[in-house]
Amino acid sequence: MTDIDNIKVLRLSSGEEIIAEVEHDQIHSTYHVKNPCQIVISQPDRSVPQAEISLMPWLAYTEARKELDIEAHYIMFVLKPAPQLLNQYNAAFGSGLTLPNMPLME
């Protein structure tokens, strides 16, 4: 079962952004990620001002797609996801429970 407090958004030095269950190993300077998904932002119709955010499997073509370690120097930042993104991730990998919708900007 996924620990909701460990779900984080990571920006990699390659520019990719992923969301995953994350454990930081300070001794080995690595981040252990479980069930990573790439965050994809698209704007299907330019007349619609709001872009869509979706998740797709990260490294789906490999055996390491479920769990792997990433060296800390490849991580630009680690942040808590917005509730809507957390809900989308949790629906796929967690308990399926969702948090109430709240505005992104306060």
C-alpha positions in Angstrom: 0.0 0.0 0.0 1.2 3.4 -0.9 2.1 5.9 1.9 0.5 9.1 0.7 3.1 11.3 2.5 5.9 9.7 0.5 4.4 10.5 -2.9 6.5 13.2 -4.5 7.1 15.0 -7.8 10.7 14.9 -8.9 12.3 17.0 -11.6 15.2 15.2 -13.2 18.2 16.9 -14.7 17.0 15.6 -18.1 13.9 17.9 -17.7 11.5 15.0 -17.1 9.1 15.3 -14.2 7.9 12.1 -12.5 5.6 11.3 -9.7 6.4 8.3 -7.5 6.5 6.9 -4.0 9.9 8.2 -2.8 12.4 7.2 -0.1 15.5 9.3 0.2 18.7 7.4 1.3 21.0 10.1 2.5 23.8 7.7 3.2 24.1 6.5 -0.4 22.8 9.8 -1.8 20.0 8.1 -3.8 16.3 8.3 -4.1 14.4 5.0 -4.2 11.3 5.4 -6.4 8.3 3.0 -6.6 5.7 3.0 -9.4 7.2 6.1 -11.2 5.0 7.8 -13.7 6.0 10.6 -16.1 3.9 13.7 -15.9 2.8 14.8 -19.3 1.4 18.2 -20.0 -0.6 18.7 -23.2 -2.8 21.3 -24.6 -4.9 19.5 -27.2 -6.8 22.6 -28.4 -5.1 26.0 -28.4 -8.5 27.6 -28.0 -8.7 26.0 -24.5 -6.6 28.0 -22.1 -6.0 25.2 -19.6 -3.6 22.4 -20.4 -4.3 18.8 -19.4 -2.0 16.9 -17.1 -1.8 13.2 -17.4 0.4 10.3 -16.2 2.0 7.7 -18.3 4.3 4.8 -17.3 7.9 5.9 -17.0 10.4 3.4 -18.5 7.5 1.1 -19.5 9.8 -0.7 -21.9 12.1 -1.9 -19.1 12.1 -4.4 -16.2 13.0 -1.6 -13.8 9.7 0.2 -14.4 8.2 -0.6 -10.9 11.2 0.3 -8.6 14.6 1.8 -9.0 17.2 4.0 -7.4 18.1 7.4 -8.9 21.3 9.1 -7.8 20.7 12.4 -6.0 22.8 14.5 -8.4 20.2 13.7 -11.2 17.4 15.2 -9.1 16.8 18.9 -9.5 14.1 19.2 -6.9 11.5 17.1 -4.9 8.1 18.6 -4.2 4.7 17.6 -2.7 2.2 17.1 -5.6 -1.0 19.2 -5.9 -4.1 17.3 -4.6 -5.5 16.7 -8.1 -2.3 15.1 -9.3 -2.0 13.1 -6.1 -5.5 11.8 -6.6 -4.8 10.8 -10.1 -1.7 8.9 -9.0 -3.4 7.4 -6.0 -6.3 6.1 -8.2 -3.7 4.1 -10.2 -1.3 2.9 -7.5 -2.7 3.6 -4.1 -5.8 2.8 -2.2 -8.0 4.6 -4.6 -9.1 7.1 -2.0 -8.9 10.8 -3.0 -8.5 14.1 -1.3 -11.1 16.8 -1.6 -10.6 19.1 -4.5 -8.9 22.4 -3.5 -7.7 25.2 -5.7 -4.1 25.0 -6.9 -3.4 28.6 -6.0 -4.6 30.2 -2.8 
